[in-house]
Amino acid sequence: AATAAALAALVGGDFFGLLRRDGLSPRAALAFTLALAFATPLVWFARVPDGTALATLLVLAAARAARDVVAADERGAALTLGLALGALVVVQPTLLLAALVLVAWCGLHRHARLGAGVALRVAAPLVAGLVVVVVHRFYVGAAAEPRGVLVQGLDGLLLSTGKSVFLYAPLLLLAPPSIVWLWRTHRADAQLILAVSAAVLLAAAQLDDWHGDPTWGPRRAVPLVPLGLEAVALAWSARSSGRREGRRASAALALLTAVGIAVQTVGISIAPATYLGAVT
């Protein structure tokens, strides 16, 4: 559990650095980081060593490294991206789709020619991760995870009263209009957030246990929360320049943050080991 808490703290630190690089002030970046930490299910998974906090950290780190790869020919960024993607498929093999989406996004948006060295630094760790997963599953005789009904999974993760990501992370209600704004102003970033979020959702929704129970909230959808909240932060930062619009945006953020904290308070009041018995 201490490891999970440390990983969740690293998620917060990486998220703060991402917002600062996006141009938010230290105060605003800290406020959104605290909202991520305490108004989303991340606070619940900070005490559950099930790999969710690690998967969330790896998705966030990979998205950040992908932007660096596109922005400049940095071999270090390419290696960071490859290592993050390789580790991601080892920790959560179902997120292979998200890993491939990040690689495809880099290929589509990189203006400079993709050199062999950069491509190798991205591909080699990812392939190594896939080999580890295949060899391990073959060695232990693990069967593929049972598939469910995709539409049912999407409905559960987005619209249901029991596992909707919007119910457990109310701040993400502002993500769709924020991404629309981001599409007009920073289209590449909007495409990255949309593509990775869609990949995470599809990977989870196709499984029979898309809900990931017994957990507080949609465990398999948690890795998309920081990216969705980044879009909200960027849209708020742009709108806060106008006095009236800024006040409205800040009020909406404060309200949804308060609701999110109340939701997480209910969750963390129940010990993870007894959660399933407490709710059934």
C-alpha positions in Angstrom: 0.0 0.0 0.0 2.9 2.4 0.7 4.1 1.7 -2.8 0.7 2.7 -4.2 0.8 5.9 -2.2 4.2 6.7 -3.5 3.2 6.1 -7.1 0.1 8.3 -6.7 2.3 11.0 -5.3 4.5 10.7 -8.4 1.4 11.0 -10.6 0.7 14.3 -8.8 4.2 15.5 -9.3 4.3 14.6 -13.0 0.9 16.3 -13.4 2.0 19.5 -11.7 5.1 19.6 -14.0 2.9 19.0 -17.1 0.6 21.9 -16.2 3.6 24.2 -15.5 5.0 23.3 -18.9 1.6 24.1 -20.4 1.9 27.6 -19.0 -0.2 27.5 -15.9 1.0 29.5 -12.9 2.4 27.6 -9.9 -0.7 28.4 -7.9 -3.1 27.2 -10.6 -1.1 24.1 -11.3 -1.0 23.2 -7.6 -4.8 23.7 -7.3 -5.5 21.3 -10.2 -2.9 18.8 -8.8 -4.7 18.8 -5.4 -8.0 18.4 -7.2 -6.6 15.4 -9.1 -5.3 14.0 -5.8 -8.3 14.4 -3.6 -11.4 14.9 -5.9 -10.9 11.9 -8.2 -10.6 8.1 -7.4 -6.8 8.5 -7.5 -6.9 9.0 -3.7 -8.6 5.6 -3.2 -6.1 3.8 -5.4 -3.3 5.5 -3.6 -3.8 2.8 -0.9 -4.5 -0.2 -3.1 -1.5 -2.0 -4.6 -3.3 -3.3 -7.7 -1.3 -1.5 -10.4 -3.8 1.3 -11.1 -1.6 4.1 -9.7 1.4 2.7 -11.7 -0.6 2.4 -14.9 -1.9 6.0 -14.5 1.7 7.2 -14.0 2.9 5.4 -17.0 0.1 6.7 -19.3 0.8 10.3 -18.1 4.6 9.9 -18.5 4.2 8.4 -22.0 1.9 11.2 -23.1 4.4 13.8 -21.9 7.3 12.0 -23.6 5.3 11.7 -26.8 4.9 15.5 -26.9 8.7 15.8 -26.4 9.4 13.4 -29.2 7.1 15.4 -31.6 8.5 18.8 -30.5 12.2 18.0 -30.9 14.6 15.2 -31.9 15.4 14.2 -28.4 16.6 10.7 -28.1 16.2 10.8 -24.3 12.5 11.6 -24.8 12.2 8.7 -27.3 13.7 6.3 -24.8 11.5 7.6 -22.0 8.5 7.0 -24.3 9.6 3.5 -25.2 10.3 2.5 -21.6 7.0 3.9 -20.4 5.1 2.1 -23.1 6.9 -1.2 -22.5 6.3 -1.0 -18.7 2.6 -0.1 -19.4 1.9 -3.3 -21.4 3.6 -5.3 -18.7 1.6 -3.7 -15.9 -1.7 -3.7 -17.8 -1.6 -5.7 -21.1 -5.0 -4.5 -22.1 -3.6 -1.0 -22.5 -1.6 -2.1 -25.5 -4.1 -0.2 -27.6 -3.3 3.1 -25.8 0.5 2.4 -26.3 0.0 1.9 -30.1 -2.2 5.1 -30.2 0.6 7.1 -28.7 3.2 5.8 -31.2 0.8 6.5 -34.1 0.2 10.1 -32.7 4.0 10.7 -32.7 4.2 9.5 -36.3 1.4 11.7 -37.5 2.5 14.9 -35.8 6.3 14.8 -35.9 7.4 17.3 -38.6 11.0 16.2 -38.7 12.0 12.9 -40.2 11.8 10.0 -37.8 15.3 8.7 -37.6 16.1 5.0 -37.1 17.7 5.7 -33.7 14.6 7.5 -32.4 12.3 4.8 -33.8 14.4 2.0 -32.2 14.4 3.7 -28.8 10.6 3.8 -28.9 10.0 0.4 -30.4 12.6 -1.8 -28.6 11.3 -1.4 -25.1 7.7 -1.7 -26.2 8.5 -5.0 -28.1 10.4 -6.2 -25.0 7.4 -5.5 -22.9 5.2 -7.5 -25.2 7.6 -10.4 -25.2 7.6 -10.4 -21.4 3.8 -10.6 -21.3 3.6 -13.4 -23.9 6.4 -15.5 -22.2 4.9 -15.1 -18.8 1.4 -16.0 -19.9 2.7 -19.0 -21.8 4.7 -20.1 -18.7 1.8 -19.9 -16.2 -0.8 -21.0 -18.7 -2.8 -17.9 -18.4 -5.9 -17.6 -20.6 -6.9 -14.4 -22.4 -9.2 -12.2 -20.3 -12.9 -12.9 -21.0 -14.5 -10.5 -23.4 -17.8 -8.8 -22.7 -20.2 -6.7 -24.6 -18.5 -3.4 -25.8 -21.6 -1.3 -25.7 -22.5 -2.5 -22.2 -19.0 -1.7 -21.0 -19.0 1.8 -22.5 -22.5 2.5 -21.0 -21.2 1.3 -17.6 -18.0 3.4 -17.7 -19.7 6.6 -19.0 -23.4 6.6 -18.1 -24.2 4.1 -15.4 -25.1 5.2 -11.8 -22.6 2.7 -10.4 -19.4 3.1 -12.3 -19.5 6.2 -14.5 -16.2 8.0 -14.5 -18.1 11.3 -14.4 -19.8 10.2 -11.2 -16.6 9.4 -9.4 -14.6 12.2 -11.0 -17.1 15.1 -11.4 -14.5 17.5 -12.7 -14.4 15.4 -15.9 -17.9 16.8 -16.7 -16.0 19.8 -17.9 -13.7 17.8 -20.1 -15.9 17.5 -23.2 -16.4 21.3 -23.7 -12.7 21.8 -22.7 -11.6 19.4 -25.4 -13.8 21.2 -28.0 -12.0 24.5 -27.1 -8.7 22.7 -27.2 -9.5 21.3 -30.6 -9.8 24.9 -31.9 -6.6 26.2 -30.3 -4.2 23.3 -29.8 -5.5 20.5 -32.1 -2.6 18.1 -31.7 -3.0 18.1 -27.9 -6.7 17.6 -28.3 -6.2 14.7 -30.6 -3.7 13.2 -28.1 -6.1 13.4 -25.2 -9.1 12.2 -27.2 -7.2 9.3 -28.8 -5.6 8.0 -25.6 -8.8 8.4 -23.6 -10.8 6.5 -26.3 -8.1 3.8 -26.3 -8.3 3.4 -22.5 -12.1 3.3 -22.5 -12.3 0.8 -25.4 -9.7 -1.5 -23.8 -11.7 -1.5 -20.6 -15.2 -1.7 -22.1 -14.4 -4.8 -24.2 -13.7 -6.9 -21.1 -16.2 -8.9 -19.2 -15.1 -7.3 -15.9 -14.9 -3.7 -17.3 -15.9 -2.4 -13.9 -12.8 -3.8 -12.2 -14.6 -4.7 -9.0 -14.2 -4.7 -6.1 -13.0 -1.1 -6.3 -14.2 2.4 -5.6 -15.0 3.7 -9.0 -14.1 2.5 -12.5 -10.6 1.1 -11.9 -9.8 0.6 -15.5 -10.7 4.1 -16.5 -8.6 5.9 -13.9 -5.5 6.2 -16.2 -7.4 8.7 -18.5 -8.4 11.0 -15.6 -5.1 13.2 -15.6 -5.3 13.8 -19.3 -9.0 14.8 -19.1 -8.2 17.1 -16.2 -5.3 18.6 -18.2 -7.8 19.7 -20.9 -10.0 21.3 -18.2 -7.0 23.1 -16.7 -6.0 24.5 -20.1 -9.5 25.7 -20.9 -9.9 27.3 -17.5 -6.5 29.1 -17.9 -7.6 30.6 -21.2 -11.0 31.7 -19.9 -9.7 33.1 -16.6 -8.4 36.2 -18.5 -12.0 37.4 -18.8 -13.3 38.7 -15.5 -16.9 37.5 -15.8 -16.2 34.3 -17.7 -13.3 33.6 -15.4 -15.5 33.8 -12.3 -18.0 31.5 -13.8 -15.4 28.9 -14.7 -13.8 29.1 -11.3 -17.2 28.7 -9.6 -17.9 25.6 -11.7 -14.5 24.2 -10.9 -14.9 24.9 -7.1 -18.4 23.3 -7.1 -17.3 20.1 -8.9 -14.1 19.8 -6.8 -16.2 20.0 -3.6 -18.6 17.3 -5.0 -15.6 15.2 -6.0 -14.0 15.5 -2.5 -17.3 14.5 -1.0 -17.5 11.4 -3.2 -14.0 10.3 -2.4 -14.6 10.9 1.3 -17.3 8.2 1.2 -14.9 5.9 -0.6 -11.9 6.3 1.7 -14.1 5.8 4.7 -14.3 2.1 3.7 -11.3 -0.1 4.0 -10.4 -1.6 0.5 -10.3 -5.1 2.0 -13.9 -4.9 3.2 -15.3 -2.8 0.3 -17.1 -5.5 -1.5 -18.8 -6.8 1.6 -19.7 -3.3 2.7 -21.6 -2.5 -0.6 -23.3 -5.8 -1.1 
